[in-house]
Amino acid sequence: MECPRCGGEIETYSLAGHDADICESCGYVGVAVEHQSEPEEFESWTDALERFYEEQSA
Ligand SMILES: [Zn+2]
């Protein structure tokens, strides 16, 4: 699988029973929400991780 943002390699992590596709090159995070449970939690997590990457690149 490749990143839709930068074309880099995607790593898949398991988060609370869900799979998250994360690109370490650009910070892209894709979460497969199959059950639509706790969507706000995953959005918060995505925002936090993206902010983490932005701070590192700043
Ligand atoms: Zn990427």
N, CA, C, O and the ligand as a Tripos MOL2 file, in Angstrom:
@<TRIPOS>MOLECULE
protein
  233   231    59     0     0
PROTEIN
NO_CHARGES

@<TRIPOS>ATOM
      1 N           0.8440   -1.2000    0.0000 N.3       1 MET1
      2 CA          0.0000    0.0000    0.0000 C.3       1 MET1
      3 C           0.8790    1.2500    0.0000 C.2       1 MET1
      4 O           1.9030    1.3030    0.6820 O.2       1 MET1
      5 N           0.4690    2.2420   -0.7650 N.am      2 GLU2
      6 CA          1.2470    3.4760   -0.7820 C.3       2 GLU2
      7 C           0.3980    4.6700   -0.3710 C.2       2 GLU2
      8 O          -0.8270    4.6660   -0.4900 O.2       2 GLU2
      9 N           1.0900    5.6870    0.1150 N.am      3 CYS3
     10 CA          0.4260    6.8700    0.6400 C.3       3 CYS3
     11 C          -0.2550    7.6640   -0.4760 C.2       3 CYS3
     12 O           0.3700    7.9600   -1.4950 O.2       3 CYS3
     13 N          -1.5360    8.0110   -0.2890 N.am      4 PRO4
     14 CA         -2.2410    8.8020   -1.2970 C.3       4 PRO4
     15 C          -1.7720   10.2520   -1.3230 C.2       4 PRO4
     16 O          -2.0710   10.9830   -2.2670 O.2       4 PRO4
     17 N          -1.0420   10.6690   -0.3000 N.am      5 ARG5
     18 CA         -0.5900   12.0630   -0.2280 C.3       5 ARG5
     19 C           0.7690   12.2370   -0.8790 C.2       5 ARG5
     20 O           0.9650   13.1610   -1.6690 O.2       5 ARG5
     21 N           1.7190   11.3530   -0.5570 N.am      6 CYS6
     22 CA          3.0780   11.5520   -1.0510 C.3       6 CYS6
     23 C           3.6050   10.3410   -1.8250 C.2       6 CYS6
     24 O           4.6840   10.4040   -2.4150 O.2       6 CYS6
     25 N           2.8430    9.2370   -1.8260 N.am      7 GLY7
     26 CA          3.2790    8.0530   -2.5590 C.3       7 GLY7
     27 C           4.2950    7.2140   -1.8110 C.2       7 GLY7
     28 O           4.8480    6.2580   -2.3540 O.2       7 GLY7
     29 N           4.5390    7.5820   -0.5470 N.am      8 GLY8
     30 CA          5.4890    6.8430    0.2730 C.3       8 GLY8
     31 C           4.8930    5.5420    0.7830 C.2       8 GLY8
     32 O           3.7520    5.1970    0.4780 O.2       8 GLY8
     33 N           5.6800    4.8410    1.5540 N.am      9 GLU9
     34 CA          5.2370    3.5550    2.0680 C.3       9 GLU9
     35 C           4.3550    3.7330    3.3050 C.2       9 GLU9
     36 O           4.6740    4.5090    4.2060 O.2       9 GLU9
     37 N           3.2470    3.0030    3.3290 N.am     10 ILE10
     38 CA          2.2950    3.0760    4.4320 C.3      10 ILE10
     39 C           2.5400    1.9330    5.4000 C.2      10 ILE10
     40 O           2.6860    0.7780    5.0010 O.2      10 ILE10
     41 N           2.5810    2.2740    6.6710 N.am     11 GLU11
     42 CA          2.6400    1.2550    7.7130 C.3      11 GLU11
     43 C           1.2640    1.1450    8.3560 C.2      11 GLU11
     44 O           0.5870    2.1490    8.5720 O.2      11 GLU11
     45 N           0.8640   -0.0660    8.6550 N.am     12 THR12
     46 CA         -0.4440   -0.2620    9.2680 C.3      12 THR12
     47 C          -0.2860   -0.6170   10.7410 C.2      12 THR12
     48 O           0.4380   -1.5480   11.0940 O.2      12 THR12
     49 N          -0.9620    0.1290   11.5800 N.am     13 TYR13
     50 CA         -0.9250   -0.1090   13.0170 C.3      13 TYR13
     51 C          -2.3280   -0.4430   13.5130 C.2      13 TYR13
     52 O          -3.3250   -0.0250   12.9230 O.2      13 TYR13
     53 N          -2.3900   -1.1890   14.5830 N.am     14 SER14
     54 CA         -3.6790   -1.4810   15.2020 C.3      14 SER14
     55 C          -3.9010   -0.5270   16.3640 C.2      14 SER14
     56 O          -3.0600   -0.3910   17.2530 O.2      14 SER14
     57 N          -5.0370    0.1210   16.3350 N.am     15 LEU15
     58 CA         -5.3670    1.0740   17.3820 C.3      15 LEU15
     59 C          -6.7360    0.7370   17.9330 C.2      15 LEU15
     60 O          -7.7390    0.8830   17.2330 O.2      15 LEU15
     61 N          -6.7930    0.2930   19.1630 N.am     16 ALA16
     62 CA         -8.0650    0.0030   19.8230 C.3      16 ALA16
     63 C          -8.9300   -0.8960   18.9500 C.2      16 ALA16
     64 O         -10.1430   -0.7090   18.8470 O.2      16 ALA16
     65 N          -8.2910   -1.8660   18.3320 N.am     17 GLY17
     66 CA         -9.0480   -2.8280   17.5460 C.3      17 GLY17
     67 C          -9.2890   -2.4010   16.1130 C.2      17 GLY17
     68 O          -9.8800   -3.1490   15.3340 O.2      17 GLY17
     69 N          -8.8350   -1.1940   15.7500 N.am     18 HIS18
     70 CA         -8.9760   -0.7280   14.3830 C.3      18 HIS18
     71 C          -7.6000   -0.6390   13.7440 C.2      18 HIS18
     72 O          -6.5840   -0.5510   14.4350 O.2      18 HIS18
     73 N          -7.5800   -0.6630   12.4380 N.am     19 ASP19
     74 CA         -6.3190   -0.5060   11.7330 C.3      19 ASP19
     75 C          -6.1660    0.9360   11.2790 C.2      19 ASP19
     76 O          -7.0920    1.5300   10.7260 O.2      19 ASP19
     77 N          -4.9960    1.4830   11.5160 N.am     20 ALA20
     78 CA         -4.6940    2.8220   11.0430 C.3      20 ALA20
     79 C          -3.5330    2.7360   10.0620 C.2      20 ALA20
     80 O          -2.5030    2.1310   10.3580 O.2      20 ALA20
     81 N          -3.7070    3.3440    8.8930 N.am     21 ASP21
     82 CA         -2.6430    3.3760    7.8970 C.3      21 ASP21
     83 C          -1.8830    4.6800    8.0580 C.2      21 ASP21
     84 O          -2.4440    5.7630    7.8910 O.2      21 ASP21
     85 N          -0.6050    4.5690    8.3830 N.am     22 ILE22
     86 CA          0.1770    5.7600    8.7030 C.3      22 ILE22
     87 C           1.3990    5.8600    7.7980 C.2      22 ILE22
     88 O           2.1560    4.9020    7.6450 O.2      22 ILE22
     89 N           1.5770    7.0360    7.2020 N.am     23 CYS23
     90 CA          2.7610    7.3020    6.4010 C.3      23 CYS23
     91 C           3.7430    8.0990    7.2490 C.2      23 CYS23
     92 O           3.4480    9.2190    7.6660 O.2      23 CYS23
     93 N           4.8940    7.5230    7.4970 N.am     24 GLU24
     94 CA          5.8740    8.2180    8.3330 C.3      24 GLU24
     95 C           6.6180    9.2870    7.5490 C.2      24 GLU24
     96 O           7.3200   10.1090    8.1380 O.2      24 GLU24
     97 N           6.4760    9.2890    6.2410 N.am     25 SER25
     98 CA          7.1710   10.2880    5.4290 C.3      25 SER25
     99 C           6.5020   11.6530    5.5300 C.2      25 SER25
    100 O           7.1830   12.6690    5.6670 O.2      25 SER25
    101 N           5.1640   11.6830    5.4630 N.am     26 CYS26
    102 CA          4.4670   12.9690    5.4510 C.3      26 CYS26
    103 C           3.4840   13.1020    6.5950 C.2      26 CYS26
    104 O           2.9030   14.1720    6.7770 O.2      26 CYS26
    105 N           3.2800   12.0450    7.3740 N.am     27 GLY27
    106 CA          2.3740   12.1400    8.5100 C.3      27 GLY27
    107 C           0.9330   11.8240    8.1730 C.2      27 GLY27
    108 O           0.0480   12.0120    9.0080 O.2      27 GLY27
    109 N           0.6790   11.3450    6.9590 N.am     28 TYR28
    110 CA         -0.6770   10.9840    6.5810 C.3      28 TYR28
    111 C          -1.1960    9.8710    7.4780 C.2      28 TYR28
    112 O          -0.4830    8.9070    7.7600 O.2      28 TYR28
    113 N          -2.4430   10.0070    7.9260 N.am     29 VAL29
    114 CA         -3.0680    8.9720    8.7400 C.3      29 VAL29
    115 C          -4.4160    8.6230    8.1430 C.2      29 VAL29
    116 O          -5.2820    9.4880    8.0000 O.2      29 VAL29
    117 N          -4.5950    7.3700    7.7960 N.am     30 GLY30
    118 CA         -5.8810    6.9070    7.3090 C.3      30 GLY30
    119 C          -6.4080    5.8320    8.2380 C.2      30 GLY30
    120 O          -5.7310    4.8370    8.4990 O.2      30 GLY30
    121 N          -7.6080    6.0330    8.7310 N.am     31 VAL31
    122 CA         -8.1970    5.0600    9.6450 C.3      31 VAL31
    123 C          -9.3830    4.4000    8.9680 C.2      31 VAL31
    124 O         -10.3100    5.0710    8.5150 O.2      31 VAL31
    125 N          -9.3430    3.1060    8.9060 N.am     32 ALA32
    126 CA        -10.4540    2.3650    8.3330 C.3      32 ALA32
    127 C         -11.5450    2.2180    9.3790 C.2      32 ALA32
    128 O         -11.4200    1.4390   10.3240 O.2      32 ALA32
    129 N         -12.6010    2.9690    9.1980 N.am     33 VAL33
    130 CA        -13.7020    2.9300   10.1570 C.3      33 VAL33
    131 C         -14.8030    2.0510    9.5790 C.2      33 VAL33
    132 O         -15.6620    2.5070    8.8240 O.2      33 VAL33
    133 N         -14.7510    0.7980    9.9530 N.am     34 GLU34
    134 CA        -15.7160   -0.1520    9.3900 C.3      34 GLU34
    135 C         -16.9820   -0.2280   10.2280 C.2      34 GLU34
    136 O         -18.0610   -0.5280    9.7180 O.2      34 GLU34
    137 N         -16.8410    0.0420   11.4930 N.am     35 HIS35
    138 CA        -17.9820   -0.1210   12.3950 C.3      35 HIS35
    139 C         -18.5410    1.2210   12.8470 C.2      35 HIS35
    140 O         -19.5490    1.2700   13.5520 O.2      35 HIS35
    141 N         -17.8980    2.2980   12.4490 N.am     36 GLN36
    142 CA        -18.3280    3.6470   12.7920 C.3      36 GLN36
    143 C         -18.4890    3.8160   14.3010 C.2      36 GLN36
    144 O         -19.4180    4.4800   14.7610 O.2      36 GLN36
    145 N         -17.6020    3.2260   15.0510 N.am     37 SER37
    146 CA        -17.6450    3.3900   16.4980 C.3      37 SER37
    147 C         -16.5920    4.3970   16.9300 C.2      37 SER37
    148 O         -15.4510    4.3510   16.4680 O.2      37 SER37
    149 N         -16.9690    5.2820   17.7940 N.am     38 GLU38
    150 CA        -16.0610    6.2840   18.3400 C.3      38 GLU38
    151 C         -15.3430    7.0910   17.2610 C.2      38 GLU38
    152 O         -14.1180    7.2020   17.3040 O.2      38 GLU38
    153 N         -16.0600    7.6520   16.3060 N.am     39 PRO39
    154 CA        -15.3710    8.4150   15.2480 C.3      39 PRO39
    155 C         -14.6580    9.6370   15.7940 C.2      39 PRO39
    156 O         -13.6000   10.0100   15.2870 O.2      39 PRO39
    157 N         -15.2170   10.2670   16.8170 N.am     40 GLU40
    158 CA        -14.5840   11.4620   17.3650 C.3      40 GLU40
    159 C         -13.2360   11.1190   17.9840 C.2      40 GLU40
    160 O         -12.2850   11.8950   17.8970 O.2      40 GLU40
    161 N         -13.1650    9.9550   18.6040 N.am     41 GLU41
    162 CA        -11.9100    9.5530   19.2320 C.3      41 GLU41
    163 C         -10.8110    9.4200   18.1780 C.2      41 GLU41
    164 O          -9.6700    9.8300   18.3950 O.2      41 GLU41
    165 N         -11.1720    8.8460   17.0450 N.am     42 PHE42
    166 CA        -10.1730    8.6480   16.0040 C.3      42 PHE42
    167 C          -9.7980    9.9740   15.3550 C.2      42 PHE42
    168 O          -8.6440   10.1670   14.9710 O.2      42 PHE42
    169 N         -10.7610   10.8990   15.2250 N.am     43 GLU43
    170 CA        -10.4210   12.2030   14.6720 C.3      43 GLU43
    171 C          -9.4540   12.9340   15.5980 C.2      43 GLU43
    172 O          -8.5050   13.5670   15.1350 O.2      43 GLU43
    173 N          -9.6930   12.8480   16.8940 N.am     44 SER44
    174 CA         -8.8110   13.5110   17.8420 C.3      44 SER44
    175 C          -7.4110   12.9260   17.7540 C.2      44 SER44
    176 O          -6.4150   13.6480   17.7750 O.2      44 SER44
    177 N          -7.3580   11.6180   17.6550 N.am     45 TRP45
    178 CA         -6.0610   10.9460   17.5710 C.3      45 TRP45
    179 C          -5.3350   11.3530   16.3060 C.2      45 TRP45
    180 O          -4.1230   11.5710   16.3170 O.2      45 TRP45
    181 N          -6.0780   11.4560   15.2140 N.am     46 THR46
    182 CA         -5.4680   11.8570   13.9510 C.3      46 THR46
    183 C          -4.9300   13.2790   14.0420 C.2      46 THR46
    184 O          -3.8160   13.5610   13.6000 O.2      46 THR46
    185 N          -5.7310   14.1720   14.6200 N.am     47 ASP47
    186 CA         -5.2910   15.5560   14.7720 C.3      47 ASP47
    187 C          -4.0310   15.6350   15.6260 C.2      47 ASP47
    188 O          -3.1040   16.3860   15.3200 O.2      47 ASP47
    189 N          -4.0110   14.8510   16.6990 N.am     48 ALA48
    190 CA         -2.8640   14.8780   17.5980 C.3      48 ALA48
    191 C          -1.6090   14.3980   16.8800 C.2      48 ALA48
    192 O          -0.5370   14.9850   17.0320 O.2      48 ALA48
    193 N          -1.7410   13.3440   16.1090 N.am     49 LEU49
    194 CA         -0.5750   12.7990   15.4260 C.3      49 LEU49
    195 C          -0.0930   13.7590   14.3370 C.2      49 LEU49
    196 O           1.1090   13.9560   14.1590 O.2      49 LEU49
    197 N          -1.0390   14.3520   13.6140 N.am     50 GLU50
    198 CA         -0.6440   15.2980   12.5680 C.3      50 GLU50
    199 C           0.0370   16.5190   13.1820 C.2      50 GLU50
    200 O           0.9980   17.0490   12.6240 O.2      50 GLU50
    201 N          -0.4650   16.9590   14.3320 N.am     51 ARG51
    202 CA          0.1710   18.0960   14.9980 C.3      51 ARG51
    203 C           1.5870   17.7220   15.4460 C.2      51 ARG51
    204 O           2.5050   18.5390   15.3820 O.2      51 ARG51
    205 N           1.7460   16.4950   15.8910 N.am     52 PHE52
    206 CA          3.0620   16.0030   16.2910 C.3      52 PHE52
    207 C           4.0340   16.0760   15.1150 C.2      52 PHE52
    208 O           5.1630   16.5430   15.2660 O.2      52 PHE52
    209 N           3.5990   15.6210   13.9620 N.am     53 TYR53
    210 CA          4.4730   15.6420   12.7920 C.3      53 TYR53
    211 C           4.7490   17.0670   12.3380 C.2      53 TYR53
    212 O           5.8670   17.3850   11.9320 O.2      53 TYR53
    213 N           3.7280   17.9330   12.4030 N.am     54 GLU54
    214 CA          3.9250   19.3210   11.9940 C.3      54 GLU54
    215 C           4.9560   20.0030   12.8900 C.2      54 GLU54
    216 O           5.7870   20.7720   12.4070 O.2      54 GLU54
    217 N           4.9050   19.7250   14.1830 N.am     55 GLU55
    218 CA          5.8490   20.3400   15.1070 C.3      55 GLU55
    219 C           7.2580   19.8520   14.8280 C.2      55 GLU55
    220 O           8.2230   20.6060   14.9560 O.2      55 GLU55
    221 N           7.3730   18.5940   14.4490 N.am     56 GLN56
    222 CA          8.6950   18.0430   14.1770 C.3      56 GLN56
    223 C           9.2980   18.6460   12.9140 C.2      56 GLN56
    224 O          10.5140   18.8220   12.8270 O.2      56 GLN56
    225 N           8.4500   18.9630   11.9330 N.am     57 SER57
    226 CA          8.9660   19.4740   10.6640 C.3      57 SER57
    227 C           9.1210   20.9840   10.6870 C.2      57 SER57
    228 O           9.7270   21.5560    9.7820 O.2      57 SER57
    229 N           8.5750   21.6480   11.7230 N.am     58 ALA58
    230 CA          8.6050   23.1110   11.7600 C.3      58 ALA58
    231 C           9.9980   23.6190   12.1190 C.2      58 ALA58
    232 O          10.2130   24.8290   12.1980 O.2      58 ALA58
    233 ZN          2.8770   10.1800    2.7780 Zn       59 ZN59
@<TRIPOS>BOND
     1     1     2 1
     2     2     3 1
     3     3     4 2
     4     3     5 am
     5     5     6 1
     6     6     7 1
     7     7     8 2
     8     7     9 am
     9     9    10 1
    10    10    11 1
    11    11    12 2
    12    11    13 am
    13    13    14 1
    14    14    15 1
    15    15    16 2
    16    15    17 am
    17    17    18 1
    18    18    19 1
    19    19    20 2
    20    19    21 am
    21    21    22 1
    22    22    23 1
    23    23    24 2
    24    23    25 am
    25    25    26 1
    26    26    27 1
    27    27    28 2
    28    27    29 am
    29    29    30 1
    30    30    31 1
    31    31    32 2
    32    31    33 am
    33    33    34 1
    34    34    35 1
    35    35    36 2
    36    35    37 am
    37    37    38 1
    38    38    39 1
    39    39    40 2
    40    39    41 am
    41    41    42 1
    42    42    43 1
    43    43    44 2
    44    43    45 am
    45    45    46 1
    46    46    47 1
    47    47    48 2
    48    47    49 am
    49    49    50 1
    50    50    51 1
    51    51    52 2
    52    51    53 am
    53    53    54 1
    54    54    55 1
    55    55    56 2
    56    55    57 am
    57    57    58 1
    58    58    59 1
    59    59    60 2
    60    59    61 am
    61    61    62 1
    62    62    63 1
    63    63    64 2
    64    63    65 am
    65    65    66 1
    66    66    67 1
    67    67    68 2
    68    67    69 am
    69    69    70 1
    70    70    71 1
    71    71    72 2
    72    71    73 am
    73    73    74 1
    74    74    75 1
    75    75    76 2
    76    75    77 am
    77    77    78 1
    78    78    79 1
    79    79    80 2
    80    79    81 am
    81    81    82 1
    82    82    83 1
    83    83    84 2
    84    83    85 am
    85    85    86 1
    86    86    87 1
    87    87    88 2
    88    87    89 am
    89    89    90 1
    90    90    91 1
    91    91    92 2
    92    91    93 am
    93    93    94 1
    94    94    95 1
    95    95    96 2
    96    95    97 am
    97    97    98 1
    98    98    99 1
    99    99   100 2
   100    99   101 am
   101   101   102 1
   102   102   103 1
   103   103   104 2
   104   103   105 am
   105   105   106 1
   106   106   107 1
   107   107   108 2
   108   107   109 am
   109   109   110 1
   110   110   111 1
   111   111   112 2
   112   111   113 am
   113   113   114 1
   114   114   115 1
   115   115   116 2
   116   115   117 am
   117   117   118 1
   118   118   119 1
   119   119   120 2
   120   119   121 am
   121   121   122 1
   122   122   123 1
   123   123   124 2
   124   123   125 am
   125   125   126 1
   126   126   127 1
   127   127   128 2
   128   127   129 am
   129   129   130 1
   130   130   131 1
   131   131   132 2
   132   131   133 am
   133   133   134 1
   134   134   135 1
   135   135   136 2
   136   135   137 am
   137   137   138 1
   138   138   139 1
   139   139   140 2
   140   139   141 am
   141   141   142 1
   142   142   143 1
   143   143   144 2
   144   143   145 am
   145   145   146 1
   146   146   147 1
   147   147   148 2
   148   147   149 am
   149   149   150 1
   150   150   151 1
   151   151   152 2
   152   151   153 am
   153   153   154 1
   154   154   155 1
   155   155   156 2
   156   155   157 am
   157   157   158 1
   158   158   159 1
   159   159   160 2
   160   159   161 am
   161   161   162 1
   162   162   163 1
   163   163   164 2
   164   163   165 am
   165   165   166 1
   166   166   167 1
   167   167   168 2
   168   167   169 am
   169   169   170 1
   170   170   171 1
   171   171   172 2
   172   171   173 am
   173   173   174 1
   174   174   175 1
   175   175   176 2
   176   175   177 am
   177   177   178 1
   178   178   179 1
   179   179   180 2
   180   179   181 am
   181   181   182 1
   182   182   183 1
   183   183   184 2
   184   183   185 am
   185   185   186 1
   186   186   187 1
   187   187   188 2
   188   187   189 am
   189   189   190 1
   190   190   191 1
   191   191   192 2
   192   191   193 am
   193   193   194 1
   194   194   195 1
   195   195   196 2
   196   195   197 am
   197   197   198 1
   198   198   199 1
   199   199   200 2
   200   199   201 am
   201   201   202 1
   202   202   203 1
   203   203   204 2
   204   203   205 am
   205   205   206 1
   206   206   207 1
   207   207   208 2
   208   207   209 am
   209   209   210 1
   210   210   211 1
   211   211   212 2
   212   211   213 am
   213   213   214 1
   214   214   215 1
   215   215   216 2
   216   215   217 am
   217   217   218 1
   218   218   219 1
   219   219   220 2
   220   219   221 am
   221   221   222 1
   222   222   223 1
   223   223   224 2
   224   223   225 am
   225   225   226 1
   226   226   227 1
   227   227   228 2
   228   227   229 am
   229   229   230 1
   230   230   231 1
   231   231   232 2
@<TRIPOS>SUBSTRUCTURE
     1 MET1         2 RESIDUE 1 A MET
     2 GLU2         6 RESIDUE 1 A GLU
     3 CYS3        10 RESIDUE 1 A CYS
     4 PRO4        14 RESIDUE 1 A PRO
     5 ARG5        18 RESIDUE 1 A ARG
     6 CYS6        22 RESIDUE 1 A CYS
     7 GLY7        26 RESIDUE 1 A GLY
     8 GLY8        30 RESIDUE 1 A GLY
     9 GLU9        34 RESIDUE 1 A GLU
    10 ILE10       38 RESIDUE 1 A ILE
    11 GLU11       42 RESIDUE 1 A GLU
    12 THR12       46 RESIDUE 1 A THR
    13 TYR13       50 RESIDUE 1 A TYR
    14 SER14       54 RESIDUE 1 A SER
    15 LEU15       58 RESIDUE 1 A LEU
    16 ALA16       62 RESIDUE 1 A ALA
    17 GLY17       66 RESIDUE 1 A GLY
    18 HIS18       70 RESIDUE 1 A HIS
    19 ASP19       74 RESIDUE 1 A ASP
    20 ALA20       78 RESIDUE 1 A ALA
    21 ASP21       82 RESIDUE 1 A ASP
    22 ILE22       86 RESIDUE 1 A ILE
    23 CYS23       90 RESIDUE 1 A CYS
    24 GLU24       94 RESIDUE 1 A GLU
    25 SER25       98 RESIDUE 1 A SER
    26 CYS26      102 RESIDUE 1 A CYS
    27 GLY27      106 RESIDUE 1 A GLY
    28 TYR28      110 RESIDUE 1 A TYR
    29 VAL29      114 RESIDUE 1 A VAL
    30 GLY30      118 RESIDUE 1 A GLY
    31 VAL31      122 RESIDUE 1 A VAL
    32 ALA32      126 RESIDUE 1 A ALA
    33 VAL33      130 RESIDUE 1 A VAL
    34 GLU34      134 RESIDUE 1 A GLU
    35 HIS35      138 RESIDUE 1 A HIS
    36 GLN36      142 RESIDUE 1 A GLN
    37 SER37      146 RESIDUE 1 A SER
    38 GLU38      150 RESIDUE 1 A GLU
    39 PRO39      154 RESIDUE 1 A PRO
    40 GLU40      158 RESIDUE 1 A GLU
    41 GLU41      162 RESIDUE 1 A GLU
    42 PHE42      166 RESIDUE 1 A PHE
    43 GLU43      170 RESIDUE 1 A GLU
    44 SER44      174 RESIDUE 1 A SER
    45 TRP45      178 RESIDUE 1 A TRP
    46 THR46      182 RESIDUE 1 A THR
    47 ASP47      186 RESIDUE 1 A ASP
    48 ALA48      190 RESIDUE 1 A ALA
    49 LEU49      194 RESIDUE 1 A LEU
    50 GLU50      198 RESIDUE 1 A GLU
    51 ARG51      202 RESIDUE 1 A ARG
    52 PHE52      206 RESIDUE 1 A PHE
    53 TYR53      210 RESIDUE 1 A TYR
    54 GLU54      214 RESIDUE 1 A GLU
    55 GLU55      218 RESIDUE 1 A GLU
    56 GLN56      222 RESIDUE 1 A GLN
    57 SER57      226 RESIDUE 1 A SER
    58 ALA58      230 RESIDUE 1 A ALA
    59 ZN59       233 GROUP 0 **** ****
